[in-house]
């Protein structure tokens, strides 16, 4: 996983892709940023908005709205 404020600049996008492409395994590879991109994946690497990812991950983990709280 890589994180950047923005990957709008081609140089930043390539810098974030390079280490992920070099890893030959079957784990999911993701780049998180504040961008709302039309591009959702490139070369098998997902490009996701970090806020959307956090909200979705929280739902999957059954987190409540408050930080650090879990539903029981």
N, C-alpha and C positions, 0 to 999 in steps of 0.2 A: 504494500500500500504506500502511496505517495500522497502528500498533501501540499497544496499551493493556494495562495490567496486567489490568484487568477492564472489561467493557462491560455489567455488570449494571445500572447506573444508566441510565435512559432518556436523561438529559442527555448522558452520555458517549457512548452509542451514536449519538445524533443528531450530536454534535460530530465524531465520526469519519466518519460517513456524508457529511456536507455537502460536504467537498472532493472526495470520490470521485464523488458524483453530479454535481457541476458540470463534470466533465471528460467531454467528448463524444468519446470515441475507442473503439476496439475492443480495447484492452488489458484483460487480466484485472485485476479490482479485488478486493483482499483486505483484511480487517481481521483482524489476529492478536492474540490475547489468551490469558491463562492460563485463561480460562473453558472449561468443557466444556458447551457450549450444545446444546440440542435444536434450535435454529434454525441451519441450515447456510448459508442465503443469504437476502438481503433485497434486493429491487429489483435483482437481478443481481450483487450484491456478496457475495462469499463471506465467511463468518465462520468462522475456523479457530482451533483450539487451536495455540499457537505451538510447543509441544513436538512434537505430531503432525506439524505442517508441517515442522519441522526434520528429524525422522526420515525423513519421506517424501522431502524434498528431498535429503537425504544419500544415500538409496537410488538416486534418479534420477541423481545425480552420481557414483555409484560410490565414495563415500567409505567408508573403513574405520571401525572404531570409534574410532580415535584422532583427535584434532583435527588438521587440517592434512595428514592422510595420504590418499593416493589409491591405489587398486588399479591395478596395471599389467597 
